[in-house]
Amino acid sequence: MNKYKQNAEREIDLHGYTTNETEIILNSLVIGNKYRHVQIIVDKGNNSTNGPVLPNFVRNYLNTRNIHYNQSKLEDGGEGAIEVFF
């Protein structure tokens, strides 16, 4: 069973993606305008040498475009997914 919520219209898992690849994916979501609720899995960055990168990158991307989102909790209590509402 997936430990993330399943109520979004679309789920995008960004594990292993760079910020450049992530920006391309986010741009296609915004331009495509196909979904009203998307869950973006950014993980907690435990394997990153300098700490988590994608969670901050995605939140900044959404904030600069005034896109509403909520941080989701993983079952173990950590931050790892972002619920986006278009």
Secondary structure as UniProt FT lines:
FT   STRAND          10..13
FT   TURN            15..16
FT   HELIX           19..32
FT   STRAND          37..41
FT   TURN            46..47
FT   TURN            49..50
FT   HELIX           54..64
FT   TURN            65..66
FT   STRAND          68..73
FT   TURN            75..76
FT   STRAND          79..85
//
